[in-house]
Amino acid sequence: MATRNKTKACCCSKKKVRSEEEIKDLITRLNRIEGQVRGIRKMIEEDAYCVDVLTQVNAARCSLNSFSKVMLGSHIKSCVEEDVRNGSEEKIDELVDLLQKMMK
């Protein structure tokens, strides 16, 4: 498998080390979502019926929600759990803030 880019993440300085299996799963999910969005664009270009387009938009949204659930579960089982074991509650506070944003 290709070597991973070790440059600083664009959004912040925190990092998460993921297994190659986890990376492969996440990339597969993102590729599927990307394909769904390209399909929606093609449907618009081809004047597809509104209901059909909206059905595909819903499928893409469900795929994004599934991706988010996987990421959230991984975060809780690794980052949050480790932080709690080390006697800190920083990641719990961060998780609560994240959940509030996700539930808007």
Buried (B, 14 or more C-beta within 10 A) or exposed (E): EEEEEEEEEEEEEEEEEBEEEBEEBBEEBEEBBEEBBEBBEEBEEEEBEEEEBEEBBEBBEEBBEEBEEBBBEBBBEBBBEEBBEEEEEEBEEBBEEEEEEEEE
